[in-house]
Amino acid sequence: MQAPNSPLSGRLVSLDVFRGATIASMMMVNNAGNWQAVYAPLEHAEWHGWTFTDTIFPSFLWIVGVAMTLSFAKRVERGDDRMKLFLHAARRAAIIFALGLLLNFMGKFSIATLRIPGVLQRIAVCYLIAAAIYLWTQLRGQLIWTIAPLVVYWALMMLVPVPGIGAGSLEKNANLAAYIDSLFLSGHMWSSTKTWDPEGILSTLPAISTVMFGILAGRILRSNWSPSEKTVWLFFSGNGLIFLGGLMDLAFPINKNLWTSSFSVFMAGISSSALAFCYWLVDVKGWRRWAQPFAIYGMNAIAVYVLAGVFATLLGRPWLTGAGGKGLSMKGWVYQNVFAVLGSPRNASLMYALSFVLLLYLVAWVMYRRKWFVRF
């Protein structure tokens, strides 16, 4: 824990705002009141394509890269030992990975079927690898390490034959990423699929590039350009990546579950443009009052995510007795007796999700007021 005298001093507030909006969005889409009644933008694309929900996780990974640049650059410039910085990153990555495993374990309480991959696990792995790249390369090397995983992943997915399927298949359960997951993660994958994992092994390659795109954006923010120039370059690069990702989609479809190279590029473009918008409003124009709740969310993002997982698990346990003597969770009881009577199924489901977001905000607000800022 750290309790600085001024939690906003020396910070890029717009990055906290963007991070907080991303985490709040993640809480909303992950905690629908009724999964059978969800508005389409609040669900993942069924396979190829994207929705609002598909932008959330890559945005957070991209933000990790931006924050890494802002943090590490200052320490490198003052002469801190790079190996010590890397070991600090390794410790942080190990803790985040362990927290991800803990959340997965809480869901099933079974080691035999424990899901090994996950959101926090992917963040940890990508953060650690990107930290090594940042600490021991310069701009040219960072550009190479941004592009190379995208090219290698495309080549592997499109050119390497899968036994019994062949090369170039991107169908569910019939692609190289799913095949590798089945070899190394059998019995330890996402319970909704069991045969492949959206945070699987091979698709981590382009996810690393997502972090690297954030690192490159961080270099723009640390440049000697004026705030207006930084905003323009973030917008320009963001829109360029969106256009490039759209072109790549023609040959290698945008797909969150496979984290295709086009998905990584396209989502990095959306993130860069979104941060440019936040940066201009919050840090350049100084319009911060509207953004304060998001900034509060963003200053304890990982802690809020972990607490959300714990709350969701506890609320989903069948503690109560429902009709016919069947187990009823606290979530089920609250949804049926409070939200379901207030509107249509979709609106009731959304209201429950927004209430969950508000609950987590209250927790984040208390932490902010007490100056509790969790640094893993």
Buried (B, 14 or more C-beta within 10 A) or exposed (E): EEEEEEBEEEBBBBBBBBBBBBBBBBBBBBBBBBEEBBBEEBBBBEEBBBBBBBBBBBBBBBBBBBBBBBBBBEBBEEEEEBEEBBEBBBEBBEBBBBBBBEBBBBBEEEEEBBBBBBBBBBBBBBBBBBBBBBBEBEEEEBEEBBBBBBEBBBEBBBEBEBEEBEEEBBEBEBBBBBBBBBEEBEEBBBEEBBBBBBBBBBBBBBBBBBBBBBBBBBBBBBEEEEEEEBBBBBBBBBBBBBEBBBEBBEEBBBBBBBBBBBBBBBBBBBBBBBBBBBBBBBBBEEEBEEBBBBBBBBBBBBBBBBBBBEBBBEBBEEBEEEEEEEEBBBBBBBBBEBBBEEEEBBBBBBBBBBBBBEBBBEBBBEBBEEEBBBEB
